[in-house]
Amino acid sequence: MLIEQIYQWVKNIAFYLILITAVMNVLPNNNYKKYVKLFTGMVLVLLVLSPITSLLKLNRTMDFTFLTSSFEQELNELDDQAETFEYAQKSRLFSGYEEEVAKEIGEVVEQDGLYPVDVQVVMEEDESSEDYGSIRQIHITAAYSQKQAEGIYIEPVRIGTEKKEDYQPESMEEINIKNDLERFYNISASNINISIQR
């Protein structure tokens, strides 16, 4: 019985060495050979020590350790995938909400007699912030006529030494829109930027 086990052990080692020699000769690239040698060397050590490990019943311990480490690695990979999926899901949710709010703001702009050209909504996406999920800023570009809103707007060219005014007072429409949005979305008027194409 013992002789058969020793014979089987020697046979396994011999077969493994022949197999590894064949694999090493088939490998085309020398860059991979050092990694293959490292791996095959570790397997050879396990094969040589297999009678001792089976005698001391270390096989089960090694199997359990290997399974545990594999399971932990898979759990870590699943956690990473879940975080990535959760981030993508939140990003899609915020994008959808921003689009819906932008549509509603466009309707508010139309009610005040203007035509929305572009509406952008910026949400607070930082989970650590106490304002998480609320609207941070609103940027509105509007026009006085539908033709202006649908067409390409080109700012009038000014020639000469005429100085362009840096500050233009807010129109009644801008004030009304800001007041409506401030009340409805609970956002400060200073965070609402309105540009009306004249």
Secondary structure, 3 states (H helix, E strand, C coil): CHHHHHHHHHHHHHHHHHHHHHHHHHCCCHHHHHHHHHHHHHHHHHHHHHHHHHHCCHHHHHHHHHHHHHHHHHHHHHHHHHHHHHHHHHHHHHHHHHHHHHHHHHHHHHHCCCEEEEEEEEECCCCCCCCCCCEEEEEEEEECCHHHHHCCCCCCCCCCCCCCCCCCCCCHHHHHHHHHHHHHHCCCHHHEEEEEEC
